[in-house]
Amino acid sequence: MAANGMKAIGWEYINLDDCWVGQERTSEGKIQPDAGRFPRGLQPVIEHVHSLGLRFGLYTSVGDTTCNNHGHPVGTWPRGGSYGHYKEDTETFASWGVDYVKVDWCGGKHGHSAEELHTNFSRWLNATGRPIHLELCRGYTHGPGELSSYVAKVAQSWRVAGDNRDDWLDGTARTIESFVNNSRLGGPYGWNYGDFLTTGGAGCA
């Protein structure tokens, strides 16, 4: 991206999605990356991205597990979500130099609402003092007019559609419709987000 012209026309974030987190936290309760994938940790990766003039984003979940099972049987998934560790995780992300955090909606939420958990995570992220873009993924429905207005108060972007599919009618067209239905909340410093734009599958070729 830094060399092929994408950066020059405005692309600036390298965002690492699910499956980066390790099986266990440290004895102090701090999140850590998977040692097999990142034997030197994530900070050298982030520093390299920054050296190219780009920004780095990272994934977590408000629940106690993330959305991918890492190949483990149900019931034995790594407890890689941030539930119960919002303070530790946001402080860790800030210390690593993270610029963007995507917060998913997987794992146990123990009876708490999306508004409560998203608001709490946002407060801890702000408390770090580092400017970090917060993206909310799910935690609300995606139909016409159903996007909760609180998202614009606690985050810089939020999903307005479910996971996009490589299909025109059940993917791209549905996502575009979700943007139209929820356009009232979008504006400076707070933007509707439609998941990845995938092309080339059924109805897209």
MOJOPE-V43787 format. One record per pair of residues at least 4 apart in sequence whose ideal C-beta (glycine too) atoms are under 6 Angstrom apart, sorted by sequence separation. I is the first residue (numbers start at 0). J is the second residue. If there is no record, write none. Layout:
I,J
I,J
This chain:
6,10
15,19
24,28
25,29
34,38
37,41
39,43
41,45
71,75
81,85
84,88
111,115
113,117
114,118
150,154
166,170
167,171
168,172
199,203
0,5
1,6
5,10
24,29
32,37
48,53
60,65
71,76
92,97
111,116
140,145
164,169
167,172
185,190
198,203
199,204
0,6
24,30
25,31
164,170
185,191
48,55
81,88
124,131
150,157
163,170
32,40
68,76
69,77
139,147
32,41
124,133
0,10
21,31
45,55
181,191
21,32
163,174
21,33
64,76
121,133
19,32
146,159
178,191
64,78
65,79
160,174
63,78
65,80
135,150
64,80
63,80
160,177
62,80
102,120
117,135
159,177
63,82
135,154
141,160
159,178
174,193
60,80
62,82
141,161
133,154
137,158
59,81
133,155
134,156
135,157
136,158
159,181
132,155
113,138
80,106
113,139
100,131
163,194
121,153
159,191
162,194
163,195
165,197
99,132
100,133
101,134
102,135
103,136
104,137
151,184
160,193
85,119
89,123
93,127
104,138
155,189
156,190
158,192
163,197
166,200
168,202
13,48
85,120
89,124
101,136
114,149
118,153
146,181
165,200
166,201
167,202
93,129
117,153
141,177
156,192
166,202
167,203
66,103
86,123
90,127
143,180
85,123
89,127
151,189
66,105
13,53
57,97
65,105
17,58
61,102
11,53
12,54
13,55
14,56
15,57
16,58
55,97
64,106
11,54
55,98
56,99
57,100
58,101
59,102
60,103
62,105
63,106
12,56
54,98
62,106
63,107
60,105
62,107
60,106
62,108
17,65
17,66
18,67
1,51
17,67
45,95
18,69
45,96
42,95
41,95
22,77
61,116
28,84
29,87
30,88
20,79
28,87
30,91
29,91
14,99
12,99
